[in-house]
Amino acid sequence: MDMYSLHTSAAAVIEYLEKVDPKAASMARQRYGCFHRFGQDTTQYAFAVRYGISESCSKEAVKVLHDLFQNRLDYVKKGATCAEEQQFIAEMNALVVKDAEEYYRQMLDEDVKTWNLRDQHMVATVKAVADHIQRQNGGKQAKIVIWAHNSHLGDARYTEMGRSRGELNVGQLCREEFGEDNVFNVGFTTYTGTVTAAHEWDTPGKLMKVNPGRDDSFEGLLTKSISHDNQLIITHRIKDGKKQATDSGLKKYLDQPMRLERFIGVIYRPATERWSHYSKCALASQFDALCHIRETNGIRPLDKTAHFPEASEDVPETFPFAM
């Protein structure tokens, strides 16, 4: 779904075109060569375009995608088994290159804009995959499961990220694209334990202890109001094709007033947790169900030779850690 594979996706497009249209492959290689002067460093590309040191590669990326669409029927006819599938994969990779180029070009200017570009790309990919599967299955509607971070899947319209900062996300856009009754959002929260994350971007991850949830947060509320460790709260059900609240009182209690909810992702900064990781949310509208795990355990690499600092010596060696 994501767009962080610019160079890998460009290589995949060229590899496909070499099989079906060597001349087009040569042209695509030339067009994508616009990125080569920056190597794998997309930040360098962003700086060069932002400050006028270099022209953007936008037109080149769009042309490759356009030509793939334009020649779709010819390429599929030339192909053998799975020709339509291979063409679709090439188109999706070309879309990644086009959208990633815009994402990196905008990344130095505005966080909200790049966030929205990224999640819009994700939902466009989901829509394209759904349509592709439906065509392959003779018109039968596809069912898709999306696994992503809470900040992407919880409907942004019911969070500070949407109401205060104008951010969109996958949860919101899927409900708008496919219909409220056709999307079921499930969130996950935890009270304490460990997490595998980094303090800064592009730094090695390590196992870190998670601070206990704040008393004024959903994590604190759920942990202190239930008698056992884990809880599944279902705020909505889909009955006869229509989504409806399971309990109007529960929905109101979890939505009003908006409470703090913790978001821990690739980055975790325990020292500034309130400002780095908490945001106010209306939980029952943000999600249709919530799985609250009182104590969670961060994943660790299967490669035992990998350098991986431990949070402490009391972290268990057994696998799976959650047991």
FENKA-V707439 format. One record per residue. N is the residue number from 1. RES is the residue in three letters. SS is DSSP state (hx for helix, st for strand, lp for the rest). Layout:
n | res | ss
N | RES | SS
N | RES | SS
//
This chain:
n | res | ss
1 | MET | lp
2 | ASP | lp
3 | MET | lp
4 | TYR | lp
5 | SER | lp
6 | LEU | hx
7 | HIS | hx
8 | THR | hx
9 | SER | hx
10 | ALA | hx
11 | ALA | hx
12 | ALA | hx
13 | VAL | hx
14 | ILE | hx
15 | GLU | hx
16 | TYR | hx
17 | LEU | hx
18 | GLU | hx
19 | LYS | hx
20 | VAL | hx
21 | ASP | lp
22 | PRO | hx
23 | LYS | hx
24 | ALA | hx
25 | ALA | hx
26 | SER | hx
27 | MET | hx
28 | ALA | hx
29 | ARG | hx
30 | GLN | hx
31 | ARG | hx
32 | TYR | hx
33 | GLY | hx
34 | CYS | hx
35 | PHE | hx
36 | HIS | hx
37 | ARG | hx
38 | PHE | hx
39 | GLY | lp
40 | GLN | lp
41 | ASP | lp
42 | THR | hx
43 | THR | hx
44 | GLN | hx
45 | TYR | hx
46 | ALA | hx
47 | PHE | hx
48 | ALA | hx
49 | VAL | hx
50 | ARG | hx
51 | TYR | lp
52 | GLY | lp
53 | ILE | lp
54 | SER | lp
55 | GLU | lp
56 | SER | lp
57 | CYS | lp
58 | SER | hx
59 | LYS | hx
60 | GLU | hx
61 | ALA | hx
62 | VAL | hx
63 | LYS | hx
64 | VAL | hx
65 | LEU | hx
66 | HIS | hx
67 | ASP | hx
68 | LEU | hx
69 | PHE | hx
70 | GLN | hx
71 | ASN | lp
72 | ARG | hx
73 | LEU | hx
74 | ASP | hx
75 | TYR | hx
76 | VAL | hx
77 | LYS | hx
78 | LYS | hx
79 | GLY | lp
80 | ALA | lp
81 | THR | lp
82 | CYS | lp
83 | ALA | hx
84 | GLU | hx
85 | GLU | hx
86 | GLN | hx
87 | GLN | hx
88 | PHE | hx
89 | ILE | hx
90 | ALA | hx
91 | GLU | hx
92 | MET | hx
93 | ASN | hx
94 | ALA | hx
95 | LEU | hx
96 | VAL | hx
97 | VAL | hx
98 | LYS | hx
99 | ASP | hx
100 | ALA | hx
101 | GLU | hx
102 | GLU | hx
103 | TYR | hx
104 | TYR | hx
105 | ARG | hx
106 | GLN | hx
107 | MET | lp
108 | LEU | lp
109 | ASP | lp
110 | GLU | lp
111 | ASP | hx
112 | VAL | hx
113 | LYS | hx
114 | THR | hx
115 | TRP | hx
116 | ASN | hx
117 | LEU | hx
118 | ARG | hx
119 | ASP | hx
120 | GLN | hx
121 | HIS | hx
122 | MET | hx
123 | VAL | hx
124 | ALA | hx
125 | THR | hx
126 | VAL | hx
127 | LYS | hx
128 | ALA | hx
129 | VAL | hx
130 | ALA | hx
131 | ASP | hx
132 | HIS | hx
133 | ILE | hx
134 | GLN | hx
135 | ARG | hx
136 | GLN | hx
137 | ASN | lp
138 | GLY | lp
139 | GLY | lp
140 | LYS | lp
141 | GLN | lp
142 | ALA | lp
143 | LYS | lp
144 | ILE | lp
145 | VAL | lp
146 | ILE | lp
147 | TRP | lp
148 | ALA | lp
149 | HIS | lp
150 | ASN | hx
151 | SER | hx
152 | HIS | hx
153 | LEU | hx
154 | GLY | lp
155 | ASP | lp
156 | ALA | hx
157 | ARG | hx
158 | TYR | hx
159 | THR | st
160 | GLU | hx
161 | MET | hx
162 | GLY | hx
163 | ARG | hx
164 | SER | lp
165 | ARG | lp
166 | GLY | lp
167 | GLU | lp
168 | LEU | lp
169 | ASN | lp
170 | VAL | hx
171 | GLY | hx
172 | GLN | hx
173 | LEU | hx
174 | CYS | hx
175 | ARG | hx
176 | GLU | hx
177 | GLU | hx
178 | PHE | hx
179 | GLY | lp
180 | GLU | hx
181 | ASP | hx
182 | ASN | hx
183 | VAL | lp
184 | PHE | lp
185 | ASN | lp
186 | VAL | st
187 | GLY | st
188 | PHE | st
189 | THR | st
190 | THR | st
191 | TYR | st
192 | THR | st
193 | GLY | st
194 | THR | st
195 | VAL | st
196 | THR | st
197 | ALA | st
198 | ALA | st
199 | HIS | lp
200 | GLU | lp
201 | TRP | lp
202 | ASP | lp
203 | THR | lp
204 | PRO | lp
205 | GLY | lp
206 | LYS | st
207 | LEU | st
208 | MET | st
209 | LYS | st
210 | VAL | st
211 | ASN | lp
212 | PRO | lp
213 | GLY | lp
214 | ARG | lp
215 | ASP | lp
216 | ASP | lp
217 | SER | st
218 | PHE | hx
219 | GLU | hx
220 | GLY | hx
221 | LEU | hx
222 | LEU | hx
223 | THR | hx
224 | LYS | hx
225 | SER | hx
226 | ILE | lp
227 | SER | lp
228 | HIS | lp
229 | ASP | lp
230 | ASN | st
231 | GLN | st
232 | LEU | st
233 | ILE | st
234 | ILE | st
235 | THR | lp
236 | HIS | st
237 | ARG | st
238 | ILE | st
239 | LYS | st
240 | ASP | lp
241 | GLY | lp
242 | LYS | st
243 | LYS | st
244 | GLN | st
245 | ALA | st
246 | THR | lp
247 | ASP | lp
248 | SER | hx
249 | GLY | hx
250 | LEU | hx
251 | LYS | hx
252 | LYS | hx
253 | TYR | hx
254 | LEU | hx
255 | ASP | hx
256 | GLN | lp
257 | PRO | lp
258 | MET | lp
259 | ARG | st
260 | LEU | st
261 | GLU | st
262 | ARG | st
263 | PHE | lp
264 | ILE | lp
265 | GLY | lp
266 | VAL | lp
267 | ILE | st
268 | TYR | lp
269 | ARG | lp
270 | PRO | hx
271 | ALA | hx
272 | THR | hx
273 | GLU | hx
274 | ARG | hx
275 | TRP | hx
276 | SER | hx
277 | HIS | hx
278 | TYR | st
279 | SER | st
280 | LYS | st
281 | CYS | st
282 | ALA | lp
283 | LEU | hx
284 | ALA | hx
285 | SER | hx
286 | GLN | hx
287 | PHE | lp
288 | ASP | lp
289 | ALA | st
290 | LEU | st
291 | CYS | st
292 | HIS | st
293 | ILE | st
294 | ARG | st
295 | GLU | st
296 | THR | st
297 | ASN | lp
298 | GLY | lp
299 | ILE | lp
300 | ARG | lp
301 | PRO | lp
302 | LEU | lp
303 | ASP | lp
304 | LYS | lp
305 | THR | lp
306 | ALA | lp
307 | HIS | lp
308 | PHE | lp
309 | PRO | lp
310 | GLU | lp
311 | ALA | lp
312 | SER | lp
313 | GLU | lp
314 | ASP | lp
315 | VAL | lp
316 | PRO | lp
317 | GLU | lp
318 | THR | lp
319 | PHE | lp
320 | PRO | lp
321 | PHE | lp
322 | ALA | lp
323 | MET | lp
//
